[in-house]
Amino acid sequence: MVRYQFCPQCGHSLVAGMAGGRERLICSQSCGYIYWNNPLPVVGAIVEYGDDQILLIQNRGWPTEWFGLVTGFLEQGEEPDQAVLREIREEVGLDGEIVERLGVYTFYQRNEIIIAYHVRAWGDIRMDEEELQAYKLVPVDELKPWPFGTGPAVKDWLKKKRALS
């Protein structure tokens, strides 16, 4: 996580101080700058592809055993529903339709708020090799959630899917 040391407005050091009822980093020279460190909005998708398969991706630099959902940051002026479909197109070259918005999940370790979706996708998988190093298709009955990030969304989706079966 980034921890700023200097004010981006005047260049003086940032120091701990109270703002908005919490301790935050504020400019030591009182130029008015406050580093709020608010969470970033992210979208994530459980991408259903083909017959009961889920597409998982592996970002560049991840350990070889780590796979996760397609995720990405919202762009300025973009709605979350648009962002999730754009990320799927950019990362794996698929078109998709939103089945449902699953919920909002806090990813404290990365200071992110994840808006999770279930998306049905089609087309030929074309992986963005600048961003991803691998992908895999996992049958729904073999999908296992992980304890952080988008994992809780997977857990909730699987629970709901099994309850409806």
Disulfide bonds with the S-S distance in Angstrom:
none
